[in-house]
C-alpha cells in the first residue's frame, strides 16, 4: 500500500536550499467553496515553472520559518502556472488563516519545487478516485491527466453540502458523463456514499486513490481490506495509527514498529561533510545533526511529507516512513524517522 501526505500547520526548520525554492507571484485568488480559496501563482519574470506530475504538492514558505504543503490541482501539462487550494481551519495552528488574511493578488510567495508522494499508476486498467472535502485537490490534477491520456476512471467526491464542494462547476461535465459523482451527507455519514457497497468487489487492474480526513480514509481502508496492497494509494493528513494499519491486513507488530521513531544506536556518516555522528537510541538522525550545527529542513518529522528525503550510499536503513515506495527505499531515506539495521548509515550529505 502506498502512503503520502498533505501536511498542514507544521513548523519547518529552514536550511540553505535556495536551489529547491522559487519565488512566484499571486496572479489570482478564486472563491471555490465555503472557506476554500484557490490561489493561482506564476513566475514573476513570465518564464515557465518547473514541471510536475499529477498528485504532486509544493511547500509554501511563510513568515516565522513555517511551511504549509498544498497539492497542485491544475493540469500538469500547464507550465505557465500552479494552482493550489487552501481550506481555512479556524481551529488549526493558524497557517491557513494566515494565507487567507495575508496573501493578496500581486504578492510574491516563496515555494518549493513540486515533489510527488502520491503519483498515478498510469497503466492501470481503471482508476477509482475517492475524495473527502479538501482532499479533492490532488485528485483534480489526476483528473486532468487521466482525461488527457483517455484513461478510464470514476470520481466519488464526498462533502457536507454543495456550497462546501470545491471545483463543483468544473466537475459538471464529468457529472453529466457519469464519470464523477458528488455525495452530500449534510453532516450525517449515513446519508453519504455507501463505501462498503462501492468497494466490496475488486476488479482486476483497478487502482484506488484516496485523499481526505482521517475518518473518511479509515472507512475506505476498512472497505478495501481485501484489495491487493499495490492497488491502494492514500494521501494522509496525519500518521496512521496501529489500528488503522492493521485494518488493512498489516501485522500489529509491524504497525507498532513503524510508529516508533527510536531504536538501537548506530553511526551516521555524512559523506560530503566528511564527518561521522553517533545516533543514540532516544534521538533521530535529524536531532543529532542539529545538535552538531547542521541545519536540516523538515516539516512533519513523522515520515509523512518527504521534506527530509535523502540519498544514502551505504548501510541498511530501517525505513519507518509512509512516503517512499519499495523502489525509492533502495536509495533514499527520510532522516526524520529512519534508523539503521546495520551499524552505520552513509548519507549523501
C-alpha positions, 0 to 999 in steps of 0.5 A: 500500500502506498502512503503520502501526505498533505501536511498542514500547520507544521513548523519547518526548520529552514536550511540553505536550499535556495536551489529547491525554492522559487519565488512566484507571484499571486496572479489570482485568488478564486472563491471555490467553496465555503472557506476554500480559496484557490490561489493561482501563482506564476513566475514573476519574470513570465518564464515557465515553472518547473514541471510536475506530475499529477498528485504532486504538492509544493511547500509554501514558505511563510513568515516565522520559518513555517511551511504549509504543503498544498497539492497542485490541482491544475493540469500538469501539462500547464507550465505557465502556472500552479494552482493550489487550494487552501481550506481555512481551519479556524481551529488549526495552528493558524497557517491557513488563516494566515494565507487567507488574511495575508496573501493578496493578488500581486504578492510574491510567495516563496515555494518549493519545487513540486515533489510527488508522494502520491503519483498515478499508476498510469497503466492501470486498467481503471482508476477509482478516485475517492475524495473527502472535502479538501482532499479533492485537490490532488485528485483534480490534477489526476483528473486532468491527466487521466482525461488527457491520456483517455484513461478510464476512471470514476470520481466519488467526491464526498462533502457536507453540502454543495456550497462546501464542494470545491471545483463543483462547476468544473466537475459538471461535465464529468457529472453529466458523463457519469464519470464523477459523482458528488455525495452530500451527507449534510453532516450525517455519514449515513446519508453519504456514499455507501463505501462498503457497497462501492468497494466490496468487489475488486476488479482486476487492474483497478487502482484506488486513490484516496485523499481526505480526513482521517475518518473518511480514509479509515472507512475506505481502508476498512472497505478495501481490506481485501484489495491487493496492497499495490492497488491502494494509494492514500494521501494522509493528513496525519500518521496512521495509527496501529489500528488503522494499519492493521485494518488493512491486513498489516501485522500489529507488530509491524504497525507498532514498529513503524510508529516508533521513531527510536531504536538501537544506536548506530553511526551516521556518516555524512559523506560530503561533510566528511564527518561521522555522528553517533545516533543514540537510541532516544534521538533521530538522525535529524536531532543529532545533526542539529545538535552538531550545527547542521541545519536540516529542513523538515516539516512533519518529522513523522515520515509523512511529507518527504521534506527530509528525503535523502540519498544514502550510499551505504548501510541498511536503513530501517525505513519507518516512513509512509512516503517512499515506495519499495523502489525509492527505499533502495536509495533514499531515506527520510532522516526524520524517522529512519534508523539503521539495521546495520551499524552505520548509515552513509548519507549523501550529505 
